[in-house]
Amino acid sequence: MKYILPLLALILLFLGTDVCRADVPHQVAGFVLGTDISRYTDKLNMQSALPVRFRPYLKEVETRNLPGFKIGLVTYGTCAAPNHIVRIRLKYENASKKFFELLLKRFKRRFGPDPEWRGDPFEVIIAWKWSFVDAKKNRISLILQHNTLNKNEKMGNVVKLTMWNRIEAERACWDKTHPEHRLAPKEAESMPWGPRFWQHCIPR
């Protein structure tokens, strides 16, 4: 009996550690997911705000004067919850692999030691992803990425924090209020799938 209580205490200690590691992130560098973009005008270049390409239900704006970061983009909705932040993407000032490894160690310590690999097989782009569901059922992803070779992707060290259900809500709202932009099933079936169509679509 005297060994049971210390054992239970040890188990509870480890459980508490796991709960701490599973903390759901909602903010980085002072920006908080779900909050109004107007709260951060001192940290943003609002004149740079533009619609996201192919996602007219979202806008993104550049950061400015952000200690520890070179540049960043904060994305917010325009329909379901206008001006509310749905994604934060920031590029660290330090672009070195060593700094990335230090960040990764701290990310794993806080958010869990087994993130999902999201880089490429050759590790040109090194990226790790954590996925969460918070108390309000928001689906949030956190990605830490390192890249110094692929110029088609963000260079250096980048952190991305995204609330996916909010992005989906923005898209659903846009589709509902802009039906002219959707391709109806019957219209899709009536598309000219003949030889000329395929000749036009396929490289030669």
QUIJOQUI-V784860 format. One record per residue. N is the residue number from 1. RES is the residue in one letter. PHI is phi in whole degrees, -180 to 180 (NA if undefined). Layout:
# QUIJOQUI-V784860
{{N/RES/PHI} {N/RES/PHI}}
This chain:
# QUIJOQUI-V784860
{{1/M/NA} {2/K/-67} {3/Y/-89} {4/I/-70} {5/L/-62} {6/P/-61} {7/L/-66} {8/L/-62} {9/A/-63} {10/L/-67} {11/I/-62} {12/L/-63} {13/L/-63} {14/F/-67} {15/L/-62} {16/G/-62} {17/T/-64} {18/D/-65} {19/V/-62} {20/C/-63} {21/R/-68} {22/A/-88} {23/D/-53} {24/V/-86} {25/P/-77} {26/H/-126} {27/Q/-148} {28/V/-153} {29/A/55} {30/G/93} {31/F/-87} {32/V/-120} {33/L/-59} {34/G/87} {35/T/-95} {36/D/-74} {37/I/-62} {38/S/-66} {39/R/-72} {40/Y/-123} {41/T/-61} {42/D/-75} {43/K/-106} {44/L/-128} {45/N/-96} {46/M/-63} {47/Q/-70} {48/S/-89} {49/A/-61} {50/L/-142} {51/P/-64} {52/V/-75} {53/R/-59} {54/F/68} {55/R/-134} {56/P/-66} {57/Y/-84} {58/L/-128} {59/K/-128} {60/E/-133} {61/V/-136} {62/E/-80} {63/T/-84} {64/R/-153} {65/N/50} {66/L/-112} {67/P/-56} {68/G/89} {69/F/-126} {70/K/-81} {71/I/-162} {72/G/-163} {73/L/-130} {74/V/-114} {75/T/-106} {76/Y/-139} {77/G/-80} {78/T/-128} {79/C/-131} {80/A/-66} {81/A/-136} {82/P/-54} {83/N/74} {84/H/-92} {85/I/-70} {86/V/-118} {87/R/-153} {88/I/-130} {89/R/-126} {90/L/-130} {91/K/-103} {92/Y/-68} {93/E/-65} {94/N/-87} {95/A/-98} {96/S/-76} {97/K/-66} {98/K/-62} {99/F/-65} {100/F/-59} {101/E/-64} {102/L/-67} {103/L/-62} {104/L/-60} {105/K/-60} {106/R/-74} {107/F/-62} {108/K/-64} {109/R/-64} {110/R/-90} {111/F/-110} {112/G/123} {113/P/-84} {114/D/-126} {115/P/-72} {116/E/-87} {117/W/-72} {118/R/-126} {119/G/-86} {120/D/-94} {121/P/-62} {122/F/-94} {123/E/59} {124/V/-67} {125/I/-109} {126/I/-104} {127/A/-145} {128/W/-125} {129/K/-126} {130/W/-112} {131/S/-121} {132/F/-139} {133/V/-131} {134/D/-87} {135/A/-64} {136/K/-98} {137/K/69} {138/N/-74} {139/R/-95} {140/I/-124} {141/S/-119} {142/L/-128} {143/I/-124} {144/L/-114} {145/Q/-131} {146/H/-127} {147/N/-154} {148/T/-128} {149/L/-121} {150/N/-87} {151/K/-76} {152/N/-82} {153/E/-116} {154/K/-60} {155/M/-86} {156/G/83} {157/N/-106} {158/V/-132} {159/V/-117} {160/K/-129} {161/L/-125} {162/T/-133} {163/M/-106} {164/W/-70} {165/N/-66} {166/R/-70} {167/I/-65} {168/E/-64} {169/A/-65} {170/E/-65} {171/R/-65} {172/A/-62} {173/C/-63} {174/W/-63} {175/D/-61} {176/K/-70} {177/T/-90} {178/H/-132} {179/P/-63} {180/E/-67} {181/H/-93} {182/R/-96} {183/L/-99} {184/A/-64} {185/P/-55} {186/K/-64} {187/E/-66} {188/A/-65} {189/E/-68} {190/S/-90} {191/M/-63} {192/P/-77} {193/W/-86} {194/G/-82} {195/P/-56} {196/R/-66} {197/F/-62} {198/W/-68} {199/Q/-63} {200/H/-73} {201/C/-89} {202/I/-101} {203/P/-58} {204/R/-150}}
